[in-house]
Amino acid sequence: MIAQPENICAEIQTSLTHCGLFEDKKSSGNRWRISPEPFFLSSKDAEFFHQLGPQLLKFYTAWNKLYLESVKGTKWFAQYLDAGKPQELIEFGRMKRFRQALPTILRPDVIVTEEGFAVTELDSVPGGFGLTAELMSLYKDPAWQIIGDSEGGIPSMFYKMAESLAKEKNPCVAIVVSDEAQDYRSEMEWLASLLNKKGFPVYTVHPKEVQFREEGLFILDEGKWLRVDVLYRFFELFDLKNIPKSELMMYATKKGQVVTTPPYKACLEEKLSFALFHHPSMKTDWEKTLGSETFNTLSHLIPETWVLDSRAMPPYGVIPGLELKGSAVQSWQELMSLTQKEREMVIKPSGFSPESWGSRGVVVGHDVSGEVWQETLTKGLQQFPDQTSILQKFYKGKRVPVSYLDENSGQMVTMQGRVRLTPYYFVVENTTHLAGILATLCPQNKKKIHGMTDAVILPCAIRDSR
């Protein structure tokens, strides 16, 4: 007997609620619309995502290399990435032992457009991979192939990533979740619990629960103190002053008593890297470091992006690549009086800011009034260089239909939505592994695509063509 879609959705919701990943209507916590099927990609699209991982790792490697070269020579590249950061954090990230360290979970935000894909952002401290792992398990079916399952899925790749960092088998892993990241605690606890049941020592803890001793960091589990080998840093660097014991965790990392990932390298958590990638004076450097093939691919995927730099330009200066009505823009003031159609751009904090967490500081130009647009642009310029913001071309998502269970009527409903795909790549021995892709579909009238109560959130799959 074939199960009804309504019943499938109800079962999925019950399972998610039981895991602590989905909350009831009375709560203001995590909840969304549930569909009976995953989000289907073609085999060609799935192959694109498999190829994207190695290209993004090359991007991070090139970004890191160009930054370190800039520190020693051409200063302006590094100056942008260091703007607004505490000097001690900058120096920590430049230490010899961390020079080649890169994030080990890579998650781009990929918008599906009529023309293809656009990589609008990179998140090196991503949430959502615990939720994606559970959704992948709930949506398994012989009729389709969940993308990432062939690699062993997210829990398996998370632990392999940790083993690769620790350079030993069976390392003890602490996922340290700050108060700022509280919304993601339940999924991290679920992931740690799942791995623990499989015999892997992985624990989700609050920073206060980490104890520092001369020989390293320790956490308490069932009355026994365990030494931490790998610390997964699930807190943002802008928030360090609010993180209990952050200095002790950094000290243990500095002394090589624990391996911390993502590394304490604020330069690699800046959205303005896309602006530096598109800067014409850096083209040769990027192309040489990335290789022509990867450079050309990323040039088509990464939207045109600019740093909101308020410093004066000479009369003959222009903002590279930014044009209005076919003419080069010479001053940010020219953008103040744009029409709604001309404002198809996004302004967002570059990275080292409380407003960069989630979608808090993102303003879509044609989704706000002219007054709000002017205020946002003015604020971004005034805050430079203490807080950098970027301007980015807006990519409109392709309309796609998705069905979901309407909780009020108990009936299936079809929505026209726009989709953001967030693949999760785990780096093991300098190789990326695609462990899953999360699809977030929002109503077509929403300009910002992110997790919300009226979004549909799904894992991605390939339908069996047999």
Secondary structure, 3 states (H helix, E strand, C coil): CCCCHHHHHHHHHHHHHHCCCCCCCCCCCCCCECCCCCEECCHHHHHHHHHHHHHHHHHHHHHHHHHHHHHHCCHHHHHHHHCCCCHHHHHHHCCHHHCCCCCCEEEEEEEEECCEEEEEEEECCCCCHHHHHHHHHHCCCCCEEECCHHHCHHHHHHHHHHHHHHCCCCCCEEEEECCCCHHHHHHHHHHHHHHHHCCCCEEEECHHHCEEECCEEEEEECCEEEECCEEEEECCHHHHHHCCCHHHHHHHHHCCCCEEECCCCHHHHCCCHHHHHHCHHHHHHHHHHHCHHHHHHHHHHCCCEEECCCCCCCCCCCCCCCEECCEECCCHHHHCCCCCHHHCEEEEECCCCHHHCCCCCCEEHHHCCHHHHHHHHHHHHHHCCCCCEEEEECCCCCEEEEEEECCCCCCEEEEEEEEEEEEEEEEECCEEEEEEEEEEEEECCCCCCCCCCCCEEEEEEEECCC
